[in-house]
Amino acid sequence: MSFRPPQNTSSGLDRGAPPSAIDMEIIAEMAAALGRAGQKVEQALEQLNAASDTERAARLKAAAKAVHAYFIQRELCGLRRHDDAINHYGIPRAVLVRLGAD
């Protein structure tokens, strides 16, 4: 016996139908959230680049947290590959190796 999900729980985007008003609002909010996360990455990387030797460890941790949150938001938007984002923001390897470490 096979099962399929109920038809009333999937959005119009899943069925190929034109998006409803609520679907459009959800998409707009996802894009806005991704933009805000990207701004936090930019700010964290700027602070990391301007950090003194004594501040570097804390700024590195903050940058890793911001990048981790950004990657999660990208994945929620359906963007699974992060290579373009890494290149766009110039995320240093020192930050990438700390992703997810708290």
Biopython code that builds the backbone (N, CA, C, O; Angstrom):
import numpy as np
from Bio.PDB.StructureBuilder import StructureBuilder

atoms = [
    (1, "MET", "N", (0.842, -1.163, 0.000)),
    (1, "MET", "CA", (0.000, 0.000, 0.000)),
    (1, "MET", "C", (0.892, 1.232, 0.000)),
    (1, "MET", "O", (1.882, 1.270, 0.731)),
    (2, "SER", "N", (0.569, 2.232, -0.795)),
    (2, "SER", "CA", (1.352, 3.468, -0.831)),
    (2, "SER", "C", (0.528, 4.607, -0.235)),
    (2, "SER", "O", (-0.703, 4.598, -0.263)),
    (3, "PHE", "N", (1.229, 5.554, 0.288)),
    (3, "PHE", "CA", (0.590, 6.713, 0.911)),
    (3, "PHE", "C", (1.016, 7.973, 0.177)),
    (3, "PHE", "O", (2.125, 8.041, -0.353)),
    (4, "ARG", "N", (0.163, 8.947, 0.145)),
    (4, "ARG", "CA", (0.514, 10.248, -0.392)),
    (4, "ARG", "C", (0.033, 11.297, 0.590)),
    (4, "ARG", "O", (-0.946, 11.080, 1.303)),
    (5, "PRO", "N", (0.718, 12.437, 0.633)),
    (5, "PRO", "CA", (0.288, 13.475, 1.576)),
    (5, "PRO", "C", (-1.064, 14.049, 1.168)),
    (5, "PRO", "O", (-1.407, 14.046, -0.014)),
    (6, "PRO", "N", (-1.817, 14.532, 2.117)),
    (6, "PRO", "CA", (-3.098, 15.160, 1.781)),
    (6, "PRO", "C", (-2.896, 16.338, 0.849)),
    (6, "PRO", "O", (-1.920, 17.076, 0.988)),
    (7, "GLN", "N", (-3.791, 16.523, -0.089)),
    (7, "GLN", "CA", (-3.667, 17.584, -1.077)),
    (7, "GLN", "C", (-3.867, 18.970, -0.479)),
    (7, "GLN", "O", (-3.342, 19.947, -1.012)),
    (8, "ASN", "N", (-4.601, 19.073, 0.594)),
    (8, "ASN", "CA", (-4.887, 20.394, 1.149)),
    (8, "ASN", "C", (-3.743, 20.962, 1.989)),
    (8, "ASN", "O", (-3.837, 22.108, 2.431)),
    (9, "THR", "N", (-2.667, 20.207, 2.226)),
    (9, "THR", "CA", (-1.559, 20.734, 3.020)),
    (9, "THR", "C", (-0.425, 21.269, 2.174)),
    (9, "THR", "O", (0.448, 21.968, 2.688)),
    (10, "SER", "N", (-0.416, 20.960, 0.897)),
    (10, "SER", "CA", (0.671, 21.473, 0.068)),
    (10, "SER", "C", (0.255, 22.788, -0.574)),
    (10, "SER", "O", (-0.905, 22.987, -0.935)),
    (11, "SER", "N", (1.230, 23.679, -0.707)),
    (11, "SER", "CA", (0.923, 24.999, -1.265)),
    (11, "SER", "C", (0.834, 24.938, -2.777)),
    (11, "SER", "O", (1.173, 23.924, -3.388)),
    (12, "GLY", "N", (0.385, 26.010, -3.370)),
    (12, "GLY", "CA", (0.289, 26.095, -4.814)),
    (12, "GLY", "C", (1.643, 25.986, -5.489)),
    (12, "GLY", "O", (1.734, 25.573, -6.645)),
    (13, "LEU", "N", (2.700, 26.355, -4.768)),
    (13, "LEU", "CA", (4.041, 26.261, -5.341)),
    (13, "LEU", "C", (4.437, 24.818, -5.584)),
    (13, "LEU", "O", (5.168, 24.527, -6.531)),
    (14, "ASP", "N", (3.967, 23.916, -4.745)),
    (14, "ASP", "CA", (4.303, 22.509, -4.890)),
    (14, "ASP", "C", (3.591, 21.882, -6.083)),
    (14, "ASP", "O", (4.122, 20.957, -6.698)),
    (15, "ARG", "N", (2.425, 22.359, -6.413)),
    (15, "ARG", "CA", (1.617, 21.749, -7.474)),
    (15, "ARG", "C", (1.832, 22.404, -8.832)),
    (15, "ARG", "O", (1.248, 21.962, -9.821)),
    (16, "GLY", "N", (2.637, 23.423, -8.901)),
    (16, "GLY", "CA", (2.864, 24.109, -10.158)),
    (16, "GLY", "C", (1.802, 25.145, -10.483)),
    (16, "GLY", "O", (1.851, 25.763, -11.546)),
    (17, "ALA", "N", (0.854, 25.343, -9.599)),
    (17, "ALA", "CA", (-0.189, 26.353, -9.797)),
    (17, "ALA", "C", (0.398, 27.730, -9.495)),
    (17, "ALA", "O", (1.435, 27.832, -8.839)),
    (18, "PRO", "N", (-0.251, 28.774, -9.965)),
    (18, "PRO", "CA", (0.231, 30.119, -9.628)),
    (18, "PRO", "C", (0.220, 30.324, -8.112)),
    (18, "PRO", "O", (-0.690, 29.855, -7.429)),
    (19, "PRO", "N", (1.222, 31.020, -7.590)),
    (19, "PRO", "CA", (1.267, 31.219, -6.142)),
    (19, "PRO", "C", (0.119, 32.086, -5.651)),
    (19, "PRO", "O", (-0.286, 33.049, -6.302)),
    (20, "SER", "N", (-0.389, 31.719, -4.496)),
    (20, "SER", "CA", (-1.456, 32.513, -3.888)),
    (20, "SER", "C", (-0.857, 33.734, -3.209)),
    (20, "SER", "O", (0.363, 33.892, -3.163)),
    (21, "ALA", "N", (-1.701, 34.578, -2.693)),
    (21, "ALA", "CA", (-1.234, 35.784, -1.999)),
    (21, "ALA", "C", (-0.399, 35.417, -0.784)),
    (21, "ALA", "O", (0.609, 36.067, -0.507)),
    (22, "ILE", "N", (-0.805, 34.391, -0.062)),
    (22, "ILE", "CA", (-0.042, 33.981, 1.126)),
    (22, "ILE", "C", (1.301, 33.384, 0.726)),
    (22, "ILE", "O", (2.304, 33.584, 1.412)),
    (23, "ASP", "N", (1.320, 32.647, -0.393)),
    (23, "ASP", "CA", (2.582, 32.107, -0.890)),
    (23, "ASP", "C", (3.544, 33.240, -1.243)),
    (23, "ASP", "O", (4.732, 33.176, -0.930)),
    (24, "MET", "N", (3.030, 34.259, -1.885)),
    (24, "MET", "CA", (3.865, 35.402, -2.257)),
    (24, "MET", "C", (4.395, 36.120, -1.019)),
    (24, "MET", "O", (5.543, 36.565, -0.993)),
    (25, "GLU", "N", (3.558, 36.228, -0.003)),
    (25, "GLU", "CA", (3.994, 36.869, 1.235)),
    (25, "GLU", "C", (5.078, 36.054, 1.923)),
    (25, "GLU", "O", (6.039, 36.611, 2.453)),
    (26, "ILE", "N", (4.926, 34.743, 1.914)),
    (26, "ILE", "CA", (5.932, 33.858, 2.504)),
    (26, "ILE", "C", (7.249, 33.979, 1.752)),
    (26, "ILE", "O", (8.309, 34.072, 2.371)),
    (27, "ILE", "N", (7.193, 33.980, 0.437)),
    (27, "ILE", "CA", (8.401, 34.103, -0.381)),
    (27, "ILE", "C", (9.086, 35.447, -0.110)),
    (27, "ILE", "O", (10.310, 35.509, 0.002)),
    (28, "ALA", "N", (8.310, 36.504, -0.007)),
    (28, "ALA", "CA", (8.879, 37.829, 0.261)),
    (28, "ALA", "C", (9.552, 37.865, 1.625)),
    (28, "ALA", "O", (10.623, 38.454, 1.769)),
    (29, "GLU", "N", (8.942, 37.246, 2.620)),
    (29, "GLU", "CA", (9.535, 37.231, 3.954)),
    (29, "GLU", "C", (10.802, 36.381, 3.982)),
    (29, "GLU", "O", (11.766, 36.728, 4.664)),
    (30, "MET", "N", (10.807, 35.273, 3.245)),
    (30, "MET", "CA", (12.015, 34.444, 3.163)),
    (30, "MET", "C", (13.163, 35.238, 2.534)),
    (30, "MET", "O", (14.299, 35.172, 3.004)),
    (31, "ALA", "N", (12.864, 35.980, 1.480)),
    (31, "ALA", "CA", (13.885, 36.794, 0.817)),
    (31, "ALA", "C", (14.387, 37.897, 1.746)),
    (31, "ALA", "O", (15.587, 38.167, 1.798)),
    (32, "ALA", "N", (13.476, 38.530, 2.474)),
    (32, "ALA", "CA", (13.869, 39.587, 3.407)),
    (32, "ALA", "C", (14.742, 39.026, 4.532)),
    (32, "ALA", "O", (15.732, 39.645, 4.922)),
    (33, "ALA", "N", (14.375, 37.866, 5.043)),
    (33, "ALA", "CA", (15.159, 37.233, 6.107)),
    (33, "ALA", "C", (16.554, 36.863, 5.601)),
    (33, "ALA", "O", (17.540, 37.010, 6.324)),
    (34, "LEU", "N", (16.632, 36.387, 4.372)),
    (34, "LEU", "CA", (17.929, 36.061, 3.787)),
    (34, "LEU", "C", (18.775, 37.319, 3.626)),
    (34, "LEU", "O", (19.981, 37.293, 3.870)),
    (35, "GLY", "N", (18.153, 38.409, 3.219)),
    (35, "GLY", "CA", (18.871, 39.677, 3.099)),
    (35, "GLY", "C", (19.391, 40.176, 4.436)),
    (35, "GLY", "O", (20.523, 40.651, 4.529)),
    (36, "ARG", "N", (18.565, 40.069, 5.474)),
    (36, "ARG", "CA", (19.013, 40.490, 6.815)),
    (36, "ARG", "C", (20.169, 39.624, 7.301)),
    (36, "ARG", "O", (21.117, 40.132, 7.900)),
    (37, "ALA", "N", (20.096, 38.332, 7.050)),
    (37, "ALA", "CA", (21.180, 37.428, 7.450)),
    (37, "ALA", "C", (22.464, 37.778, 6.695)),
    (37, "ALA", "O", (23.554, 37.726, 7.265)),
    (38, "GLY", "N", (22.336, 38.131, 5.422)),
    (38, "GLY", "CA", (23.492, 38.536, 4.639)),
    (38, "GLY", "C", (24.129, 39.813, 5.164)),
    (38, "GLY", "O", (25.353, 39.943, 5.174)),
    (39, "GLN", "N", (23.305, 40.751, 5.597)),
    (39, "GLN", "CA", (23.830, 41.988, 6.182)),
    (39, "GLN", "C", (24.599, 41.699, 7.469)),
    (39, "GLN", "O", (25.628, 42.322, 7.732)),
    (40, "LYS", "N", (24.105, 40.761, 8.269)),
    (40, "LYS", "CA", (24.804, 40.397, 9.499)),
    (40, "LYS", "C", (26.155, 39.760, 9.188)),
    (40, "LYS", "O", (27.130, 39.980, 9.908)),
    (41, "VAL", "N", (26.213, 38.969, 8.112)),
    (41, "VAL", "CA", (27.489, 38.383, 7.700)),
    (41, "VAL", "C", (28.460, 39.484, 7.303)),
    (41, "VAL", "O", (29.618, 39.470, 7.721)),
    (42, "GLU", "N", (27.999, 40.438, 6.499)),
    (42, "GLU", "CA", (28.859, 41.543, 6.083)),
    (42, "GLU", "C", (29.401, 42.316, 7.286)),
    (42, "GLU", "O", (30.590, 42.628, 7.347)),
    (43, "GLN", "N", (28.522, 42.621, 8.238)),
    (43, "GLN", "CA", (28.944, 43.371, 9.418)),
    (43, "GLN", "C", (29.945, 42.575, 10.253)),
    (43, "GLN", "O", (30.942, 43.121, 10.724)),
    (44, "ALA", "N", (29.675, 41.289, 10.431)),
    (44, "ALA", "CA", (30.572, 40.452, 11.237)),
    (44, "ALA", "C", (31.941, 40.320, 10.579)),
    (44, "ALA", "O", (32.965, 40.333, 11.263)),
    (45, "LEU", "N", (31.963, 40.194, 9.255)),
    (45, "LEU", "CA", (33.245, 40.078, 8.557)),
    (45, "LEU", "C", (34.017, 41.397, 8.586)),
    (45, "LEU", "O", (35.244, 41.395, 8.693)),
    (46, "GLU", "N", (33.303, 42.525, 8.490)),
    (46, "GLU", "CA", (33.966, 43.827, 8.614)),
    (46, "GLU", "C", (34.587, 43.982, 10.000)),
    (46, "GLU", "O", (35.718, 44.451, 10.130)),
    (47, "GLN", "N", (33.848, 43.590, 11.031)),
    (47, "GLN", "CA", (34.371, 43.686, 12.395)),
    (47, "GLN", "C", (35.557, 42.748, 12.587)),
    (47, "GLN", "O", (36.502, 43.076, 13.305)),
    (48, "LEU", "N", (35.508, 41.585, 11.948)),
    (48, "LEU", "CA", (36.623, 40.645, 12.043)),
    (48, "LEU", "C", (37.869, 41.234, 11.381)),
    (48, "LEU", "O", (38.969, 41.130, 11.924)),
    (49, "ASN", "N", (37.701, 41.842, 10.227)),
    (49, "ASN", "CA", (38.846, 42.421, 9.523)),
    (49, "ASN", "C", (39.443, 43.598, 10.273)),
    (49, "ASN", "O", (40.641, 43.859, 10.159)),
    (50, "ALA", "N", (38.624, 44.316, 11.041)),
    (50, "ALA", "CA", (39.103, 45.478, 11.788)),
    (50, "ALA", "C", (39.543, 45.122, 13.208)),
    (50, "ALA", "O", (39.970, 46.004, 13.953)),
    (51, "ALA", "N", (39.451, 43.860, 13.595)),
    (51, "ALA", "CA", (39.724, 43.457, 14.974)),
    (51, "ALA", "C", (41.216, 43.472, 15.282)),
    (51, "ALA", "O", (42.051, 43.157, 14.434)),
    (52, "SER", "N", (41.519, 43.839, 16.498)),
    (52, "SER", "CA", (42.899, 43.750, 16.976)),
    (52, "SER", "C", (43.171, 42.300, 17.386)),
    (52, "SER", "O", (42.270, 41.461, 17.382)),
    (53, "ASP", "N", (44.410, 42.025, 17.733)),
    (53, "ASP", "CA", (44.776, 40.653, 18.110)),
    (53, "ASP", "C", (44.005, 40.170, 19.333)),
    (53, "ASP", "O", (43.678, 38.988, 19.432)),
    (54, "THR", "N", (43.715, 41.071, 20.258)),
    (54, "THR", "CA", (43.003, 40.659, 21.474)),
    (54, "THR", "C", (41.522, 40.396, 21.202)),
    (54, "THR", "O", (40.899, 39.586, 21.888)),
    (55, "GLU", "N", (40.963, 41.073, 20.211)),
    (55, "GLU", "CA", (39.538, 40.905, 19.882)),
    (55, "GLU", "C", (39.289, 39.795, 18.867)),
    (55, "GLU", "O", (38.148, 39.372, 18.686)),
    (56, "ARG", "N", (40.326, 39.326, 18.213)),
    (56, "ARG", "CA", (40.172, 38.433, 17.066)),
    (56, "ARG", "C", (39.379, 37.170, 17.386)),
    (56, "ARG", "O", (38.512, 36.784, 16.602)),
    (57, "ALA", "N", (39.645, 36.528, 18.494)),
    (57, "ALA", "CA", (38.950, 35.272, 18.818)),
    (57, "ALA", "C", (37.444, 35.487, 18.958)),
    (57, "ALA", "O", (36.647, 34.696, 18.453)),
    (58, "ALA", "N", (37.066, 36.552, 19.638)),
    (58, "ALA", "CA", (35.637, 36.838, 19.818)),
    (58, "ALA", "C", (34.982, 37.212, 18.493)),
    (58, "ALA", "O", (33.861, 36.788, 18.213)),
    (59, "ARG", "N", (35.672, 38.001, 17.680)),
    (59, "ARG", "CA", (35.126, 38.405, 16.371)),
    (59, "ARG", "C", (35.035, 37.219, 15.418)),
    (59, "ARG", "O", (34.115, 37.140, 14.603)),
    (60, "LEU", "N", (35.984, 36.302, 15.521)),
    (60, "LEU", "CA", (35.959, 35.101, 14.689)),
    (60, "LEU", "C", (34.757, 34.232, 15.041)),
    (60, "LEU", "O", (34.090, 33.687, 14.161)),
    (61, "LYS", "N", (34.493, 34.113, 16.330)),
    (61, "LYS", "CA", (33.336, 33.338, 16.785)),
    (61, "LYS", "C", (32.033, 33.999, 16.327)),
    (61, "LYS", "O", (31.112, 33.312, 15.884)),
    (62, "ALA", "N", (31.956, 35.311, 16.431)),
    (62, "ALA", "CA", (30.756, 36.033, 16.000)),
    (62, "ALA", "C", (30.547, 35.893, 14.495)),
    (62, "ALA", "O", (29.417, 35.726, 14.036)),
    (63, "ALA", "N", (31.624, 35.959, 13.736)),
    (63, "ALA", "CA", (31.519, 35.808, 12.284)),
    (63, "ALA", "C", (31.053, 34.396, 11.924)),
    (63, "ALA", "O", (30.224, 34.227, 11.030)),
    (64, "ALA", "N", (31.573, 33.400, 12.604)),
    (64, "ALA", "CA", (31.166, 32.021, 12.338)),
    (64, "ALA", "C", (29.678, 31.819, 12.652)),
    (64, "ALA", "O", (28.976, 31.123, 11.918)),
    (65, "LYS", "N", (29.206, 32.423, 13.736)),
    (65, "LYS", "CA", (27.778, 32.317, 14.076)),
    (65, "LYS", "C", (26.909, 32.990, 13.020)),
    (65, "LYS", "O", (25.862, 32.461, 12.645)),
    (66, "ALA", "N", (27.340, 34.150, 12.540)),
    (66, "ALA", "CA", (26.571, 34.870, 11.520)),
    (66, "ALA", "C", (26.544, 34.086, 10.211)),
    (66, "ALA", "O", (25.497, 33.989, 9.571)),
    (67, "VAL", "N", (27.671, 33.532, 9.812)),
    (67, "VAL", "CA", (27.733, 32.751, 8.571)),
    (67, "VAL", "C", (26.914, 31.479, 8.701)),
    (67, "VAL", "O", (26.230, 31.086, 7.756)),
    (68, "HIS", "N", (26.971, 30.832, 9.854)),
    (68, "HIS", "CA", (26.183, 29.620, 10.083)),
    (68, "HIS", "C", (24.690, 29.915, 9.969)),
    (68, "HIS", "O", (23.953, 29.171, 9.322)),
    (69, "ALA", "N", (24.251, 30.995, 10.594)),
    (69, "ALA", "CA", (22.839, 31.390, 10.508)),
    (69, "ALA", "C", (22.450, 31.723, 9.072)),
    (69, "ALA", "O", (21.346, 31.395, 8.637)),
    (70, "TYR", "N", (23.345, 32.369, 8.338)),
    (70, "TYR", "CA", (23.090, 32.705, 6.939)),
    (70, "TYR", "C", (22.953, 31.444, 6.095)),
    (70, "TYR", "O", (22.054, 31.349, 5.259)),
    (71, "PHE", "N", (23.836, 30.483, 6.309)),
    (71, "PHE", "CA", (23.758, 29.226, 5.549)),
    (71, "PHE", "C", (22.464, 28.478, 5.852)),
    (71, "PHE", "O", (21.863, 27.894, 4.949)),
    (72, "ILE", "N", (22.035, 28.488, 7.088)),
    (72, "ILE", "CA", (20.765, 27.842, 7.442)),
    (72, "ILE", "C", (19.614, 28.534, 6.722)),
    (72, "ILE", "O", (18.726, 27.871, 6.186)),
    (73, "GLN", "N", (19.628, 29.864, 6.708)),
    (73, "GLN", "CA", (18.566, 30.608, 6.030)),
    (73, "GLN", "C", (18.578, 30.316, 4.533)),
    (73, "GLN", "O", (17.520, 30.185, 3.918)),
    (74, "ARG", "N", (19.766, 30.214, 3.945)),
    (74, "ARG", "CA", (19.863, 29.865, 2.521)),
    (74, "ARG", "C", (19.243, 28.496, 2.259)),
    (74, "ARG", "O", (18.515, 28.315, 1.283)),
    (75, "GLU", "N", (19.532, 27.538, 3.131)),
    (75, "GLU", "CA", (18.991, 26.195, 2.943)),
    (75, "GLU", "C", (17.475, 26.188, 3.095)),
    (75, "GLU", "O", (16.788, 25.443, 2.397)),
    (76, "LEU", "N", (16.953, 27.002, 3.992)),
    (76, "LEU", "CA", (15.502, 27.108, 4.125)),
    (76, "LEU", "C", (14.865, 27.688, 2.874)),
    (76, "LEU", "O", (13.703, 27.413, 2.576)),
    (77, "CYS", "N", (15.624, 28.488, 2.145)),
    (77, "CYS", "CA", (15.139, 29.061, 0.882)),
    (77, "CYS", "C", (15.354, 28.107, -0.290)),
    (77, "CYS", "O", (14.982, 28.424, -1.420)),
    (78, "GLY", "N", (15.946, 26.951, -0.036)),
    (78, "GLY", "CA", (16.170, 25.971, -1.088)),
    (78, "GLY", "C", (17.521, 26.091, -1.763)),
    (78, "GLY", "O", (17.777, 25.401, -2.750)),
    (79, "LEU", "N", (18.381, 26.939, -1.261)),
    (79, "LEU", "CA", (19.722, 27.116, -1.833)),
    (79, "LEU", "C", (20.693, 26.220, -1.069)),
    (79, "LEU", "O", (21.097, 26.550, 0.046)),
    (80, "ARG", "N", (21.063, 25.101, -1.658)),
    (80, "ARG", "CA", (21.865, 24.105, -0.943)),
    (80, "ARG", "C", (23.373, 24.301, -1.089)),
    (80, "ARG", "O", (24.129, 23.936, -0.188)),
    (81, "ARG", "N", (23.817, 24.864, -2.199)),
    (81, "ARG", "CA", (25.252, 25.050, -2.423)),
    (81, "ARG", "C", (25.649, 26.447, -1.968)),
    (81, "ARG", "O", (24.994, 27.432, -2.311)),
    (82, "HIS", "N", (26.716, 26.523, -1.202)),
    (82, "HIS", "CA", (27.118, 27.794, -0.611)),
    (82, "HIS", "C", (28.371, 28.386, -1.247)),
    (82, "HIS", "O", (28.866, 29.415, -0.786)),
    (83, "ASP", "N", (28.886, 27.760, -2.287)),
    (83, "ASP", "CA", (30.129, 28.234, -2.908)),
    (83, "ASP", "C", (30.017, 29.681, -3.388)),
    (83, "ASP", "O", (30.928, 30.481, -3.174)),
    (84, "ASP", "N", (28.911, 30.010, -4.029)),
    (84, "ASP", "CA", (28.738, 31.380, -4.528)),
    (84, "ASP", "C", (28.699, 32.387, -3.387)),
    (84, "ASP", "O", (29.274, 33.471, -3.495)),
    (85, "ALA", "N", (28.030, 32.041, -2.300)),
    (85, "ALA", "CA", (27.945, 32.951, -1.150)),
    (85, "ALA", "C", (29.326, 33.129, -0.506)),
    (85, "ALA", "O", (29.693, 34.232, -0.102)),
    (86, "ILE", "N", (30.075, 32.046, -0.419)),
    (86, "ILE", "CA", (31.423, 32.119, 0.156)),
    (86, "ILE", "C", (32.288, 33.061, -0.674)),
    (86, "ILE", "O", (33.018, 33.888, -0.127)),
    (87, "ASN", "N", (32.202, 32.934, -1.978)),
    (87, "ASN", "CA", (32.985, 33.810, -2.860)),
    (87, "ASN", "C", (32.475, 35.245, -2.824)),
    (87, "ASN", "O", (33.271, 36.184, -2.803)),
    (88, "HIS", "N", (31.158, 35.423, -2.816)),
    (88, "HIS", "CA", (30.572, 36.768, -2.815)),
    (88, "HIS", "C", (30.987, 37.568, -1.583)),
    (88, "HIS", "O", (31.399, 38.723, -1.692)),
    (89, "TYR", "N", (30.876, 36.949, -0.419)),
    (89, "TYR", "CA", (31.202, 37.642, 0.827)),
    (89, "TYR", "C", (32.682, 37.558, 1.181)),
    (89, "TYR", "O", (33.143, 38.261, 2.081)),
    (90, "GLY", "N", (33.435, 36.703, 0.482)),
    (90, "GLY", "CA", (34.852, 36.534, 0.803)),
    (90, "GLY", "C", (35.044, 35.951, 2.187)),
    (90, "GLY", "O", (35.886, 36.417, 2.955)),
    (91, "ILE", "N", (34.267, 34.935, 2.503)),
    (91, "ILE", "CA", (34.313, 34.333, 3.840)),
    (91, "ILE", "C", (35.641, 33.589, 3.992)),
    (91, "ILE", "O", (35.928, 32.669, 3.225)),
    (92, "PRO", "N", (36.447, 33.982, 4.975)),
    (92, "PRO", "CA", (37.751, 33.343, 5.139)),
    (92, "PRO", "C", (37.631, 31.912, 5.655)),
    (92, "PRO", "O", (36.659, 31.546, 6.315)),
    (93, "ARG", "N", (38.634, 31.128, 5.337)),
    (93, "ARG", "CA", (38.666, 29.720, 5.768)),
    (93, "ARG", "C", (38.610, 29.609, 7.292)),
    (93, "ARG", "O", (38.007, 28.680, 7.829)),
    (94, "ALA", "N", (39.238, 30.551, 7.981)),
    (94, "ALA", "CA", (39.236, 30.538, 9.452)),
    (94, "ALA", "C", (37.819, 30.586, 10.003)),
    (94, "ALA", "O", (37.553, 30.032, 11.070)),
    (95, "VAL", "N", (36.913, 31.234, 9.296)),
    (95, "VAL", "CA", (35.503, 31.296, 9.712)),
    (95, "VAL", "C", (34.803, 29.992, 9.339)),
    (95, "VAL", "O", (34.053, 29.438, 10.143)),
    (96, "LEU", "N", (35.041, 29.504, 8.135)),
    (96, "LEU", "CA", (34.367, 28.303, 7.649)),
    (96, "LEU", "C", (34.644, 27.077, 8.505)),
    (96, "LEU", "O", (33.756, 26.250, 8.713)),
    (97, "VAL", "N", (35.877, 26.954, 9.006)),
    (97, "VAL", "CA", (36.206, 25.770, 9.812)),
    (97, "VAL", "C", (35.531, 25.804, 11.182)),
    (97, "VAL", "O", (35.474, 24.786, 11.872)),
    (98, "ARG", "N", (35.026, 26.959, 11.573)),
    (98, "ARG", "CA", (34.359, 27.085, 12.874)),
    (98, "ARG", "C", (32.838, 27.011, 12.798)),
    (98, "ARG", "O", (32.169, 27.171, 13.819)),
    (99, "LEU", "N", (32.288, 26.776, 11.637)),
    (99, "LEU", "CA", (30.832, 26.747, 11.496)),
    (99, "LEU", "C", (30.222, 25.654, 12.353)),
    (99, "LEU", "O", (30.660, 24.504, 12.328)),
    (100, "GLY", "N", (29.221, 26.027, 13.099)),
    (100, "GLY", "CA", (28.507, 25.074, 13.944)),
    (100, "GLY", "C", (29.158, 24.843, 15.287)),
    (100, "GLY", "O", (28.540, 24.256, 16.175)),
    (101, "ALA", "N", (30.395, 25.290, 15.461)),
    (101, "ALA", "CA", (31.072, 25.141, 16.753)),
    (101, "ALA", "C", (30.657, 26.295, 17.644)),
    (101, "ALA", "O", (30.718, 27.457, 17.243)),
    (102, "ASP", "N", (30.246, 25.974, 18.830)),
    (102, "ASP", "CA", (29.799, 27.051, 19.721)),
    (102, "ASP", "C", (30.619, 27.149, 20.922)),
    (102, "ASP", "O", (30.372, 28.006, 21.771)),
]
sb = StructureBuilder()
sb.init_structure("model")
sb.init_model(0)
sb.init_chain("A")
sb.init_seg("    ")
for serial, (resi, resn, name, xyz) in enumerate(atoms, 1):
    if name == "N":
        sb.init_residue(resn, " ", resi, " ")
    sb.init_atom(name, np.array(xyz, "f"), 0.0, 1.0, " ", f" {name:<3s}", serial, name[0])
structure = sb.get_structure()
